[in-house]
Amino acid sequence: MRGAGLVDAVTDDDITPRAIQLVYALGERPNRAAVLQRAEAWRPYRMWALVLLNVWLRGQPPEVKGRRGLRRRPK
């Protein structure tokens, strides 16, 4: 989506909810509706906010990422 030039979109992935959970100190991972609600504050640059959250979370140690880990795309 970012490569297509969309700067105000919210992806539906496994990483974003975990990053939002950590950044906002939530007790559990937010569902899609809660992710979209939080992302409203980032308009009109929601995609870039998600990119930064994703990069930050991927750089964290496994115990921070969570038990489920983060799915990687097959090579």
Summary of the structure (lengths in Angstrom):
residues: 75
radius of gyration: 12.2
end to end distance: 19.6
largest distance: 34.6
contacts: 165
relative contact order: 0.21
helix: 49%
strand: 0%
